[in-house]
Amino acid sequence: MGKERNRRLPGKRRRLKGDSIQAIAMLAPMMLGFVIFTYVPIVYILRYSFYQSNGFRETWIGLDNFVRVFTRDPAFWQSIVNVFILSLGKLAVEIPLALLLAVLLNKGLKATGLFRVALFLPAIISTAITGLIFSLMFASFNGIINGMLQSIGWIQKPISWFSHKGTAMLVLGMASVWNNFGINMIFFLMALQSVPVELYECADIDGITPFKKFFYITLPMIGPTFQAVLLMAIVGSLKMSELILASTNGQPAGKTEVVMTYVFKYFFGYDGRTVEVGYASAMALVTGVILAGISAVYMKCSNKIGHSID
């Protein structure tokens, strides 16, 4: 028996080796692209951050770009504050809305398929197109929103939505929620459909209220999906740029500028700014560290909450 087993092992090892080679060959193009388009740019950004550069001329200046970020550029930190305000505000609406709609669609009501498609459609629209749509809808003098509000008598004269930071941020938040809640709703719906029906049947036998079923059965069962969806929503919100560029472009007076649009404008000399690749690289690195820190803190806190629930 022992000799026969030893004869079989080399064959198994050859098959395993062949499978490994096949797997590596299939993954190699993706990994190569990942390295080229992710890690190589990071190395270049790290290098440029120590230079004064406009993309053609380079001068070594050491840590001066980072000193400028932390001590001489309050607009950069204001853009970070803006993105936090916008992200927290929109996530407080977007995630509960997506979860609520997913729960309703999971009940198997009539025309559920139609509602799924209709609610998901905004997610396939380009973010830039969404920004243009909302900028036209909320235009000061010919926007449909002002026209509707005037027609029902709620306002006497058109509101200049993009002339004040508060109303402009409100419009940006609504546009972002409209553009993103659909994909989160689909993720939640997939998670809800994987919850065993027997759990709800047992809860019905015990006379558990729908409110308690949601908090003691539904949420714990979809916890991993909820954790992943919320993390992607947080990181995606903090990286918001196209929506702002296509709608307010940071106006009024840069008060709706977010960190990604601020960095973008220095990278490419956009909106009248001088091209400063080195300084933009330093800002991008600082932003990346902030995003990584937020993600790490969130993962640690959510894991603790998940363990306490378990």
Contacts in CASP RR format, 6 or more apart in sequence:
PFRMAT RR
TARGET T0000
AUTHOR 0000-0000-0000
METHOD contacts of the structure
MODEL  1
MGKERNRRLPGKRRRLKGDSIQAIAMLAPMMLGFVIFTYVPIVYILRYSF
YQSNGFRETWIGLDNFVRVFTRDPAFWQSIVNVFILSLGKLAVEIPLALL
LAVLLNKGLKATGLFRVALFLPAIISTAITGLIFSLMFASFNGIINGMLQ
SIGWIQKPISWFSHKGTAMLVLGMASVWNNFGINMIFFLMALQSVPVELY
ECADIDGITPFKKFFYITLPMIGPTFQAVLLMAIVGSLKMSELILASTNG
QPAGKTEVVMTYVFKYFFGYDGRTVEVGYASAMALVTGVILAGISAVYMK
CSNKIGHSID
45 281 0 8 1.000
45 284 0 8 1.000
45 285 0 8 1.000
46 281 0 8 1.000
46 285 0 8 1.000
47 281 0 8 1.000
48 58 0 8 1.000
48 277 0 8 1.000
48 278 0 8 1.000
48 281 0 8 1.000
49 65 0 8 1.000
49 66 0 8 1.000
49 278 0 8 1.000
49 281 0 8 1.000
49 282 0 8 1.000
49 284 0 8 1.000
49 285 0 8 1.000
50 60 0 8 1.000
50 61 0 8 1.000
50 62 0 8 1.000
50 63 0 8 1.000
50 65 0 8 1.000
51 58 0 8 1.000
51 59 0 8 1.000
51 60 0 8 1.000
51 61 0 8 1.000
51 62 0 8 1.000
51 277 0 8 1.000
51 278 0 8 1.000
52 58 0 8 1.000
52 59 0 8 1.000
52 61 0 8 1.000
52 64 0 8 1.000
52 65 0 8 1.000
52 276 0 8 1.000
52 278 0 8 1.000
52 279 0 8 1.000
53 59 0 8 1.000
53 276 0 8 1.000
53 277 0 8 1.000
53 278 0 8 1.000
54 274 0 8 1.000
54 275 0 8 1.000
54 276 0 8 1.000
54 277 0 8 1.000
55 275 0 8 1.000
55 277 0 8 1.000
65 278 0 8 1.000
65 279 0 8 1.000
65 281 0 8 1.000
65 282 0 8 1.000
66 282 0 8 1.000
66 286 0 8 1.000
68 279 0 8 1.000
68 282 0 8 1.000
69 76 0 8 1.000
69 279 0 8 1.000
69 282 0 8 1.000
69 283 0 8 1.000
69 286 0 8 1.000
70 286 0 8 1.000
75 254 0 8 1.000
75 257 0 8 1.000
75 262 0 8 1.000
76 259 0 8 1.000
76 262 0 8 1.000
76 283 0 8 1.000
78 257 0 8 1.000
79 257 0 8 1.000
79 258 0 8 1.000
79 259 0 8 1.000
79 261 0 8 1.000
79 262 0 8 1.000
80 259 0 8 1.000
80 287 0 8 1.000
80 290 0 8 1.000
82 169 0 8 1.000
82 255 0 8 1.000
82 256 0 8 1.000
82 257 0 8 1.000
82 258 0 8 1.000
82 259 0 8 1.000
83 237 0 8 1.000
83 238 0 8 1.000
83 240 0 8 1.000
83 258 0 8 1.000
83 259 0 8 1.000
83 260 0 8 1.000
84 238 0 8 1.000
85 169 0 8 1.000
86 169 0 8 1.000
86 172 0 8 1.000
86 173 0 8 1.000
86 176 0 8 1.000
86 237 0 8 1.000
86 240 0 8 1.000
86 258 0 8 1.000
87 234 0 8 1.000
87 237 0 8 1.000
87 238 0 8 1.000
87 240 0 8 1.000
89 173 0 8 1.000
90 173 0 8 1.000
90 176 0 8 1.000
90 177 0 8 1.000
90 237 0 8 1.000
91 230 0 8 1.000
91 233 0 8 1.000
91 234 0 8 1.000
91 237 0 8 1.000
93 177 0 8 1.000
94 176 0 8 1.000
94 177 0 8 1.000
94 180 0 8 1.000
94 181 0 8 1.000
94 184 0 8 1.000
94 233 0 8 1.000
95 184 0 8 1.000
95 229 0 8 1.000
95 230 0 8 1.000
95 233 0 8 1.000
97 177 0 8 1.000
97 181 0 8 1.000
97 185 0 8 1.000
98 181 0 8 1.000
98 182 0 8 1.000
98 184 0 8 1.000
98 185 0 8 1.000
98 187 0 8 1.000
98 188 0 8 1.000
98 229 0 8 1.000
99 184 0 8 1.000
99 185 0 8 1.000
99 188 0 8 1.000
99 226 0 8 1.000
101 119 0 8 1.000
101 181 0 8 1.000
101 182 0 8 1.000
101 185 0 8 1.000
102 185 0 8 1.000
102 186 0 8 1.000
102 188 0 8 1.000
102 189 0 8 1.000
102 192 0 8 1.000
103 188 0 8 1.000
103 192 0 8 1.000
103 214 0 8 1.000
103 218 0 8 1.000
105 112 0 8 1.000
105 113 0 8 1.000
105 115 0 8 1.000
105 116 0 8 1.000
105 119 0 8 1.000
105 185 0 8 1.000
105 189 0 8 1.000
106 189 0 8 1.000
106 192 0 8 1.000
106 193 0 8 1.000
116 186 0 8 1.000
116 189 0 8 1.000
119 181 0 8 1.000
119 182 0 8 1.000
119 185 0 8 1.000
120 182 0 8 1.000
120 183 0 8 1.000
120 185 0 8 1.000
120 186 0 8 1.000
122 130 0 8 1.000
122 178 0 8 1.000
122 179 0 8 1.000
122 181 0 8 1.000
122 182 0 8 1.000
123 179 0 8 1.000
123 180 0 8 1.000
123 181 0 8 1.000
123 182 0 8 1.000
123 183 0 8 1.000
123 186 0 8 1.000
125 133 0 8 1.000
125 179 0 8 1.000
126 242 0 8 1.000
127 179 0 8 1.000
127 242 0 8 1.000
127 243 0 8 1.000
127 246 0 8 1.000
128 242 0 8 1.000
128 243 0 8 1.000
128 245 0 8 1.000
128 246 0 8 1.000
129 246 0 8 1.000
130 175 0 8 1.000
130 178 0 8 1.000
130 179 0 8 1.000
130 243 0 8 1.000
130 246 0 8 1.000
131 175 0 8 1.000
131 242 0 8 1.000
131 243 0 8 1.000
131 246 0 8 1.000
131 247 0 8 1.000
132 246 0 8 1.000
132 247 0 8 1.000
133 175 0 8 1.000
134 171 0 8 1.000
134 172 0 8 1.000
134 174 0 8 1.000
134 175 0 8 1.000
134 178 0 8 1.000
134 247 0 8 1.000
135 162 0 8 1.000
135 246 0 8 1.000
135 247 0 8 1.000
135 248 0 8 1.000
136 143 0 8 1.000
136 144 0 8 1.000
137 143 0 8 1.000
137 144 0 8 1.000
137 145 0 8 1.000
138 145 0 8 1.000
138 146 0 8 1.000
138 161 0 8 1.000
138 162 0 8 1.000
138 171 0 8 1.000
139 146 0 8 1.000
139 161 0 8 1.000
140 146 0 8 1.000
140 158 0 8 1.000
140 159 0 8 1.000
140 160 0 8 1.000
140 161 0 8 1.000
140 162 0 8 1.000
140 163 0 8 1.000
141 158 0 8 1.000
143 158 0 8 1.000
145 161 0 8 1.000
146 155 0 8 1.000
146 158 0 8 1.000
146 159 0 8 1.000
147 158 0 8 1.000
149 155 0 8 1.000
149 159 0 8 1.000
150 156 0 8 1.000
150 157 0 8 1.000
150 158 0 8 1.000
159 167 0 8 1.000
160 167 0 8 1.000
161 167 0 8 1.000
161 168 0 8 1.000
161 170 0 8 1.000
161 171 0 8 1.000
162 168 0 8 1.000
162 171 0 8 1.000
162 247 0 8 1.000
162 248 0 8 1.000
162 251 0 8 1.000
162 252 0 8 1.000
163 252 0 8 1.000
164 252 0 8 1.000
165 252 0 8 1.000
165 255 0 8 1.000
165 256 0 8 1.000
168 248 0 8 1.000
168 251 0 8 1.000
168 252 0 8 1.000
168 255 0 8 1.000
168 256 0 8 1.000
169 256 0 8 1.000
171 247 0 8 1.000
172 243 0 8 1.000
172 244 0 8 1.000
172 247 0 8 1.000
172 248 0 8 1.000
172 256 0 8 1.000
175 243 0 8 1.000
175 247 0 8 1.000
176 237 0 8 1.000
176 240 0 8 1.000
176 243 0 8 1.000
179 243 0 8 1.000
180 233 0 8 1.000
184 229 0 8 1.000
184 233 0 8 1.000
187 225 0 8 1.000
187 228 0 8 1.000
187 229 0 8 1.000
188 222 0 8 1.000
188 225 0 8 1.000
188 226 0 8 1.000
188 229 0 8 1.000
190 225 0 8 1.000
191 221 0 8 1.000
191 222 0 8 1.000
191 223 0 8 1.000
191 224 0 8 1.000
191 225 0 8 1.000
191 226 0 8 1.000
192 218 0 8 1.000
192 222 0 8 1.000
194 221 0 8 1.000
195 217 0 8 1.000
195 218 0 8 1.000
195 221 0 8 1.000
195 222 0 8 1.000
199 217 0 8 1.000
199 221 0 8 1.000
200 213 0 8 1.000
200 217 0 8 1.000
203 212 0 8 1.000
203 213 0 8 1.000
203 217 0 8 1.000
208 216 0 8 1.000
219 226 0 8 1.000
220 309 0 8 1.000
220 310 0 8 1.000
223 306 0 8 1.000
223 309 0 8 1.000
227 302 0 8 1.000
227 306 0 8 1.000
230 298 0 8 1.000
230 302 0 8 1.000
231 295 0 8 1.000
231 298 0 8 1.000
231 299 0 8 1.000
231 302 0 8 1.000
234 294 0 8 1.000
234 295 0 8 1.000
234 298 0 8 1.000
235 291 0 8 1.000
235 294 0 8 1.000
235 295 0 8 1.000
238 259 0 8 1.000
238 291 0 8 1.000
238 294 0 8 1.000
239 260 0 8 1.000
239 291 0 8 1.000
240 258 0 8 1.000
240 260 0 8 1.000
241 258 0 8 1.000
241 260 0 8 1.000
241 261 0 8 1.000
241 264 0 8 1.000
244 250 0 8 1.000
244 256 0 8 1.000
244 257 0 8 1.000
244 258 0 8 1.000
244 261 0 8 1.000
245 261 0 8 1.000
245 264 0 8 1.000
248 256 0 8 1.000
249 261 0 8 1.000
249 271 0 8 1.000
250 256 0 8 1.000
250 257 0 8 1.000
250 258 0 8 1.000
250 261 0 8 1.000
259 283 0 8 1.000
259 287 0 8 1.000
260 287 0 8 1.000
262 283 0 8 1.000
263 280 0 8 1.000
263 283 0 8 1.000
263 284 0 8 1.000
263 287 0 8 1.000
264 270 0 8 1.000
264 280 0 8 1.000
265 271 0 8 1.000
265 272 0 8 1.000
265 273 0 8 1.000
266 273 0 8 1.000
266 275 0 8 1.000
266 276 0 8 1.000
266 277 0 8 1.000
266 279 0 8 1.000
266 280 0 8 1.000
266 283 0 8 1.000
267 275 0 8 1.000
267 277 0 8 1.000
267 280 0 8 1.000
268 275 0 8 1.000
269 275 0 8 1.000
269 276 0 8 1.000
END
